[in-house]
Amino acid sequence: MFGVQQRLVITRTRIRRFSGQSICRLEELDAHRLNSHLALHYQKQQPVIFRMSCDALTRWNNWDYLIDKVDQDWVGEVEMGAYNQGERVTLSFGEYMEYLKLWKQHEEEGDSEFSKEHLLYMAQNDLPASLHRDIQWPSIEFAENKWYNIHWWVGPRDTHSPLHYDPLDNYLFQIVGQKSVILFDASHPANALYTGSTWKQQNNTSAADVFDLDRHKFPNLDLNLSHQAILYPGDVLYIPFKWWHAVKSLSFSISVNAWWR
Ligand SMILES: O=C(O)CCC(=O)C(=O)O
């Protein structure tokens, strides 16, 4: 948490101008002020980005730390390959770290052969118990104060989650690297987002890659109505209940998310 003595600066940075409401970014708030701002955004069901500090921000950059803390036999689900068709397989943490080392080596050598088909995203797995103490969350006393799953998301540059919504309020906490996020509000017409069985998707998931939009295939999807931001280490994005969100890593990235209500 930020120290109470710290000068209170609220920077309402317009991430981008849209015809809808923009996401705002709250900076350097003490815990009390942060809490009242979060309560307000929760009541209005408006997304917001704020800053949290925690040990993970300094520790999880170091792969040796993760290898030491997480049981190498811990097993997680991994999404493979291209956008929105990702087959899921299980890998142990040890195997996944070996993959990441290989990916890093190819990245450093500028090897273009390591294409998107080789992307493996360790997405939406329960955060291993040994890492929980490295994370801090803000208070949610203004809501029902119920926390649900805490997941972690680990992956190289270009790993992504397609546009979808979840049935709970959400904090997405960026720990290592950067991610791009695109949101549409909860009342956005789902048929303009190309969801459901017609598009071989679940009702809460879009068939469109909003990061590389095919405007001929998805002519009604209007990115001007979206809200966009880049998340940096220490940023937490509040994603309100049922807001659509798509997320893409701009570098090697680790995030955690907590669902709550
Ligand atoms: O970071 C991601 O890839 C997706 C995160 C997400 O969908 C969530 O927090 O609900």
The ligand as a MOL file (V3000), in Angstrom:
LIG
                    3D

  0  0  0     0  0            999 V3000
M  V30 BEGIN CTAB
M  V30 COUNTS 10 9 0 0 0
M  V30 BEGIN ATOM
M  V30 1 O -4.7310 -11.6240 -18.9080 0
M  V30 2 C -5.4370 -12.3030 -19.6580 0
M  V30 3 O -4.9820 -12.8980 -20.6380 0
M  V30 4 C -6.9220 -12.4170 -19.4170 0
M  V30 5 C -7.3800 -11.9560 -18.0860 0
M  V30 6 C -8.8440 -12.1690 -17.9220 0
M  V30 7 O -9.5410 -12.5300 -18.8380 0
M  V30 8 C -9.4610 -11.9320 -16.6420 0
M  V30 9 O -8.7970 -11.4480 -15.7230 0
M  V30 10 O -10.6790 -12.2360 -16.5290 0
M  V30 END ATOM
M  V30 BEGIN BOND
M  V30 1 2 1 2
M  V30 2 1 2 3
M  V30 3 1 2 4
M  V30 4 1 4 5
M  V30 5 1 5 6
M  V30 6 2 6 7
M  V30 7 1 6 8
M  V30 8 2 8 9
M  V30 9 1 8 10
M  V30 END BOND
M  V30 END CTAB
M  END
